[in-house]
Amino acid sequence: MYQQIKRFLKDQKGQDFAEYAILLGALAAAAGIIISQFGPQLESLWNRAVAVLGGG
């Protein structure tokens, strides 16, 4: 029983998954903030680029 507990505590596969999940959540939150802050400017830039390239 002691050996099983020791192996369980040394197993870090779950920890890796949790770290990746936290990282993914942080990246998603950052992307949401960036898009909400710069969305109108990016849309304007995109529309100007389309107009200059003659696609609109």
C-alpha positions as CSV (number, residue, x, y, z in Angstrom):
1,M,0.0,0.0,0.0
2,Y,2.8,2.4,0.9
3,Q,4.5,1.7,-2.5
4,Q,1.2,2.5,-4.3
5,I,0.8,5.8,-2.5
6,K,4.5,6.7,-3.2
7,R,4.0,5.9,-7.0
8,F,0.8,8.0,-7.0
9,L,2.5,11.0,-5.5
10,K,5.4,10.7,-8.0
11,D,3.1,10.5,-11.0
12,Q,2.9,14.0,-12.5
13,K,0.8,13.3,-15.6
14,G,-2.2,15.0,-14.0
15,Q,-0.1,18.0,-13.0
16,D,1.1,18.5,-16.6
17,F,-2.5,18.4,-17.8
18,A,-3.6,21.0,-15.2
19,E,-0.7,23.2,-16.2
20,Y,-1.6,23.1,-19.8
21,A,-5.3,23.7,-19.0
22,I,-4.3,26.8,-17.0
23,L,-2.0,28.1,-19.7
24,L,-4.8,27.5,-22.4
25,G,-7.3,29.4,-20.2
26,A,-4.9,32.3,-19.7
27,L,-4.2,32.5,-23.5
28,A,-7.9,32.4,-24.2
29,A,-8.6,35.2,-21.7
30,A,-5.7,37.3,-23.1
31,A,-7.0,36.8,-26.7
32,G,-10.5,37.9,-25.6
33,I,-9.2,41.0,-24.0
34,I,-7.0,41.9,-27.0
35,I,-9.9,41.3,-29.4
36,S,-12.3,43.3,-27.4
37,Q,-9.9,46.2,-27.0
38,F,-8.5,46.3,-30.5
39,G,-11.4,44.8,-32.5
40,P,-12.7,48.1,-34.0
41,Q,-9.2,49.3,-35.0
42,L,-8.4,45.9,-36.6
43,E,-11.7,45.9,-38.5
44,S,-11.0,49.4,-39.8
45,L,-7.5,48.4,-40.8
46,W,-8.8,45.3,-42.6
47,N,-11.5,47.3,-44.5
48,R,-8.9,49.8,-45.6
49,A,-6.6,47.0,-46.8
50,V,-9.5,45.4,-48.7
51,A,-10.3,48.7,-50.3
52,V,-6.7,49.4,-51.4
53,L,-6.4,45.9,-52.9
54,G,-9.7,46.4,-54.7
55,G,-11.5,43.6,-53.1
56,G,-14.5,45.4,-51.8
